[in-house]
Amino acid sequence: MNAQLPAQAMQESIASRYRAVRQYSLELIAGLSAEDCQLQSMSDASPLKWHLAHTSWFFETFILNTRPNPAPVFDPAFAVLFNSYYVGIGPRHARPQRGLLSRPALSEVLAYRQHVDRHMAQLLADSALPPDIIALVELGLNHEQQHQELMLTDLKHHFSCNPLAPAWRADGPDQTIPEHNRHPTQPLELNGGLVEIGHTGSSFSYDNAQPRHRVWLKPYRLASRNLTNGEYLDFMLDGGYQSPELWLSDGWDAVCAGQWRAPLYWQHTDTGWQLFTLHGLRPLQPLATLSHISFYEADAFARWAGARLPTEAEWEHAATSAPADGLFDEVWQWCNSAYLPYPGFRPASGAVGEYNGKFMINQMVLRGGSLATPSGHSRLTYRNFFPAGARWQFSGIRLAWDT
Ligand SMILES: [Fe+2]
């Protein structure tokens, strides 16, 4: 929320943002069939139909159902089907089995969205809406934007399992070559010292980016851009995936168990390397930004290159004090930082407090944003997080060095 806006303007602003964000979810499925929206290729990736319903469930559960005159319930069964992980709310349908939900049909889910939108529009027209409800609407919009990114990364994984290599769109940003990738990385020199990180001010942030606090940083260098496919190919050709000394123990286990020989979506064919993209199978572009890398691969590459991954404090400090290319619009950048609470972190009370805090175990932080991140959703202080072996997000590598 922006506390500097008069209350009425703030309400109109959030009402129009609500319409825009909800509409964008529908734009993402334009051209897809009901069958496309039903796919679930692995337990980490959900059907697009489920994302469309779950984001509506969030507004219904945390806002519409809590009002003094709750909106009529569209279907009581949806309370279980589309609850993701909120134990405080009640039972949940098992995540690996979301793809089995052929009912409700996509058309019913779209009708559910319209039902929620209709009642949210009535709610947002109330000029006496309490600030805590407006804050929950803001959370719900950011939540939907998170799921919009997942809709693309999940769909890419679903489609990658089809030998026909379907395309989401004929053309788009996946594997385009930014101009800065045509030039060598120029390490940015950072003095470090006593710096502050974390969210501050009245604009929205998730609770996990708070409170702002001080961190001591030694002088360091950060790459001016993200790694390219061609630079990673050098690591592969030098036996990177066959050299256990480069890998963390868990990482080497993942290489062996998954028979990793290349990043996710790379395919070696008679005509050379091909990449599966949101636009179908394409020849590998050496100058395009490397993506779909696990933390383990990022860490091993950095060791091979005589570098290291930045900590999240280094990344945030550099992003606020030194210009760098591809911070937000290419790939999320793995940091050598476990996803832990900031000193003094307090999750929100009630079930909505389950949003972030309970996942602060066994995950690593990523910073930045990606080509799949909705416009306006990235922030310098944004803490994304995934398990170290996750590869289906648009995740890449930005190197750091000690000085
Ligand atoms: Fe969610």
Boltz pocket constraint, residues with backbone or C-beta under 6 A from the ligand:
constraints:
  - pocket:
      binder: B
      contacts: [[A, 54], [A, 84], [A, 143], [A, 147]]
      max_distance: 6.0
